[in-house]
């Protein structure tokens, strides 16, 4: 599949014929400027498809693209995009772009919980996107952010309430 080649993982995806990456292959990819440039181009291409722009390549900061309304309509209508986004997030972590993971997950949490523009992506953002983030500390921050904006807060099941209330 097209996405497997652009965003390979160390695990099987939906295509069981596709061979998972080895740790050695990932290390080789990371050492190749050409491969990493191509990876970044693929990431920007997919972001564009979803109506998102990469604002800062150093940090991974994102914003809505000009065509975000029509692209978000597509995201809301077709849930298979959520599997693809999960794959992209996991691959970002594999390739050493952990800050990019955080920005992409926060983008989707903001759009689903704060802006409420992507209601059909909300469950995937909470159930899957959040838990692709490798950094435990950043994942905690994102869970706390989600809890702060989740309505009703009493129904939030992605973290222990006592810890969320005390979180700083």
C-alpha positions as CSV (number, residue, x, y, z in Angstrom):
1,X,0.0,0.0,0.0
2,X,1.0,3.6,-0.7
3,X,1.0,4.6,3.0
4,X,3.1,1.7,4.1
5,X,5.9,2.8,1.8
6,X,5.6,6.4,2.9
7,X,5.2,5.7,6.6
8,X,6.7,2.3,7.4
9,X,6.4,0.8,10.9
10,X,7.9,-2.0,13.0
11,X,4.5,-3.7,13.3
12,X,2.0,-5.1,10.9
13,X,-0.7,-2.8,9.7
14,X,-3.9,-3.6,7.8
15,X,-1.8,-5.0,4.9
16,X,-0.5,-8.3,6.2
17,X,1.7,-8.8,3.1
18,X,3.7,-5.7,3.9
19,X,6.8,-6.6,5.9
20,X,7.4,-4.6,9.1
21,X,10.6,-2.6,9.5
22,X,13.5,-3.8,11.5
23,X,15.4,-1.5,14.1
24,X,18.4,-1.6,11.8
25,X,16.4,-0.4,8.8
26,X,15.0,2.5,10.9
27,X,18.5,3.5,12.0
28,X,19.7,3.4,8.4
29,X,16.8,5.6,7.4
30,X,17.5,8.1,10.1
31,X,21.2,8.4,8.9
32,X,20.1,9.1,5.3
33,X,19.4,12.8,4.6
34,X,17.7,11.8,1.4
35,X,15.3,9.4,3.1
36,X,14.5,11.8,5.9
37,X,13.9,14.7,3.4
38,X,11.6,12.4,1.5
39,X,9.8,11.4,4.7
40,X,9.3,15.1,5.6
41,X,7.9,15.7,2.1
42,X,5.5,12.8,2.5
43,X,4.4,14.1,5.9
44,X,3.7,17.6,4.5
45,X,1.8,16.0,1.6
46,X,-0.5,14.1,3.9
47,X,-1.0,17.1,6.2
48,X,-2.0,19.1,3.1
49,X,-4.5,16.3,2.2
50,X,-6.0,16.7,5.8
51,X,-6.1,20.6,5.5
52,X,-3.1,21.2,7.8
53,X,0.1,23.2,7.2
54,X,3.5,22.5,8.9
55,X,4.4,26.0,10.0
56,X,7.8,25.2,11.5
57,X,10.0,22.3,10.5
58,X,12.2,22.7,13.6
59,X,9.4,22.4,16.1
60,X,6.6,20.6,14.2
61,X,4.2,23.4,14.8
62,X,1.0,23.2,12.8
63,X,-2.0,25.4,11.6
64,X,-5.1,25.0,9.5
65,X,-4.5,25.3,5.8
66,X,-6.6,27.6,3.7
67,X,-8.7,24.7,2.4
68,X,-9.3,23.3,5.9
69,X,-13.1,23.4,5.7
70,X,-13.4,21.1,2.7
71,X,-10.6,18.8,4.0
72,X,-12.1,18.6,7.5
73,X,-15.4,17.6,5.8
74,X,-13.5,14.7,4.2
75,X,-11.9,13.8,7.6
76,X,-15.3,13.8,9.3
77,X,-16.9,11.7,6.5
78,X,-14.4,8.9,6.0
79,X,-13.2,7.2,9.2
80,X,-10.4,5.2,7.3
81,X,-8.4,8.5,7.6
82,X,-8.2,7.9,11.3
83,X,-6.2,4.7,10.8
84,X,-3.9,6.5,8.4
85,X,-3.3,9.3,10.9
86,X,-2.5,6.7,13.6
87,X,0.0,5.1,11.3
88,X,1.6,8.5,10.5
89,X,1.8,9.3,14.2
90,X,3.5,6.0,15.0
91,X,5.9,6.5,12.2
92,X,6.8,10.0,13.3
93,X,7.8,8.4,16.7
94,X,9.9,5.7,14.9
95,X,11.7,8.2,12.8
96,X,12.6,10.4,15.7
97,X,10.0,13.2,15.2
98,X,8.5,12.9,18.6
99,X,7.8,16.7,18.8
100,X,5.9,16.4,15.6
101,X,3.7,13.7,17.2
102,X,2.9,16.0,20.1
103,X,1.9,18.9,17.8
104,X,-0.2,16.7,15.5
105,X,-2.1,15.1,18.5
106,X,-2.6,18.5,20.1
107,X,-3.9,19.9,16.8
108,X,-6.5,17.1,16.6
109,X,-7.4,17.5,20.3
110,X,-7.9,21.2,19.8
111,X,-10.0,20.7,16.6
112,X,-12.2,17.9,18.2
113,X,-12.6,19.2,21.8
114,X,-12.1,23.0,21.6
115,X,-13.1,24.0,18.1
116,X,-15.5,21.0,17.7
117,X,-14.8,21.0,13.9
118,X,-14.0,17.3,13.7
119,X,-16.6,15.5,15.8
120,X,-16.1,12.2,14.0
121,X,-12.3,12.2,14.7
122,X,-12.8,12.8,18.5
123,X,-12.8,9.1,19.5
124,X,-9.8,8.2,17.5
125,X,-7.9,11.3,18.8
126,X,-8.6,10.1,22.4
127,X,-8.4,6.4,22.0
128,X,-5.5,6.1,19.5
129,X,-3.7,9.3,18.6
130,X,-3.0,10.3,22.2
131,X,-1.3,6.9,23.0
132,X,1.1,7.0,20.0
133,X,3.0,9.8,21.8
134,X,6.3,8.3,23.0
135,X,7.2,10.8,25.7
136,X,5.4,9.8,28.8
137,X,5.6,13.4,30.1
138,X,4.2,14.9,26.9
139,X,1.5,12.2,26.7
140,X,0.5,13.2,30.3
141,X,0.4,16.9,29.3
142,X,-1.9,16.0,26.3
143,X,-4.2,13.9,28.4
144,X,-4.5,16.7,30.9
145,X,-5.2,19.1,28.0
146,X,-7.9,16.8,26.7
147,X,-9.4,16.4,30.1
148,X,-9.6,20.2,30.6
149,X,-11.6,20.6,27.3
150,X,-13.7,17.4,27.4
151,X,-17.4,17.8,28.0
152,X,-18.7,16.5,30.4
153,X,-15.5,16.2,32.4
154,X,-17.1,13.6,34.6
155,X,-17.2,11.2,31.6
156,X,-13.5,11.5,30.8
157,X,-12.0,8.0,30.9
158,X,-8.5,8.5,29.5
159,X,-6.8,9.2,32.8
160,X,-7.4,8.9,36.6
161,X,-9.5,11.9,37.8
162,X,-7.5,12.4,41.0
163,X,-4.2,12.7,39.1
164,X,-5.7,14.9,36.5
165,X,-7.0,17.3,39.1
166,X,-3.6,17.5,40.8
167,X,-1.6,17.7,37.5
168,X,0.7,20.7,37.1
